[in-house]
Amino acid sequence: MPSRRQLLKYIAALSAASFSGGMLSQSATARVIAWKNWSGSQSCVPSARLAPASVSELQQLVAESLVPIRPVGAGHSFSPLVPTEGQIVSLARLNGLVSHDPDQLRATFLAGTQMSAMGAPLHEVGQALINMPDIDEQVIAGAIATGTHGTGANIGGLPSFVTGLELVTASGELIQCDADNNAEVFQAARLSLGALGIVTKIQMQNTQPYRSRRESWILDWEDTLAQADQLADQHRNFEFYYIPFSERCFLSTHDITEEDKFSTPVSDGNESVQDLKLIRDYLSWSDTLRGLPIKAIAATMDREVVVEASWLNYASERNVRFNEMEYHLPREQGLAALREVRQVLEQDHKAVFFPLEVRYVKGDDVWLSPFYQRDSMSIAVHRFYEDDYRPFFNAVEPIFRKYGGRPHWGKLNSVTRDEFAQMYPRWNAFVDVRQQLDPNAKFLNPYLASLFSGAT
């Protein structure tokens, strides 16, 4: 039997043979830099790259530094949070489970722990993360600092699970904070962009270990939009992806189950994205033809089911690099915004092949959380890392803004300081705490200075 990739090539070649057209050329730009993020869209040449082996070493480093310092994690953010001519500090050597509370189901991790390395030790002590994002390569400090989230209409983002923090301030002092101790610092530090200090330990509110049943299937566009809110309310986790030019969506749900572990054959997400790129390269000149192979494959796909431990069932590998913009809109406005984004994509940006990603997140009380005091629908758009993301992102961002969207802190956006201040009722409170902890702006790079100190 031919593989799906072979089938795609055959269908695309057969369709293209009937009409005149050409391939879109792709070119990669050579980069020689000291640091860059995962997609290559952010880079810098810092004066030093440091990886302290202990908290005390970090304290000394911070206290003695005469240049700006930026903490760095896995580099999965797309916004310019890291680039600096000062020092970059990695906490990769500060990782692992520190302690756990079996009665309250809480656990403390060192800040440099990758999320992919949290599930197993938590399981061993009878705990599990309440929710997880769809990529688990981030370190927990970076995920918290940027407001990383999964999906679930009744589940908040990762910062809402934080019950305690330890951080090194600009003077090298080590501060412990929670809802009762240094409460103002705690409220600000749950989502801080690394602008208050360097977080060294994070205590998380967890839950008992659970097994999830993940089901995925294909549905047409209008039926998906008609059912989306209901599916979000019926299932613990729900998300969907619209595949451009196809009239088809890929839906996925998670629910807690006592079933034995098992799995049907499942599609490879990375291969699927590569297939969409192949179709784009051959058939972007014809919307009708472009949809044919996608619809043909969708018609052959059976419902996929995976029953597995929660921490093994949420995240997936993302091996096809991209740049991303994601906005979090009031839930009741999300579907209207999505319709407009799709229209702009398919009318004016035919080189886009990454699906539109839609998730649901419960509101919280974290000062700089995009979900502050409102339940939200998150819509993410992507461009292949070698493609120019700016025309498409510039076209859809006004749509997100029109519907009251707040950008994901780790994703690309053009929001200014004054605009952020209008979005966040506790913006000034955060700025005040930041100024108290770091009066000389030791933890600000040019981007963060433009937001928090008025510098450019």
PyMOL commands that set and color helices and strands:
alter all, ss='L'
color gray80, all
select helices_A, chain A and resi 4-17+55-64+115-117+119-124+140-145+158-161+183-189+221-234+269-283+287-300+310-313+331-348+390-402+417-423+427-437+446-452
alter helices_A, ss='H'
color red, helices_A
select strands_A, chain A and resi 35-36+43-44+48-50+69-72+87-90+97-101+106-110+162-168+174-178+198-205+211-220+237-243+248-257+262-263+304-309+322-330+356-361+376-384+406-407
alter strands_A, ss='S'
color yellow, strands_A
deselect
rebuild
show_as cartoon
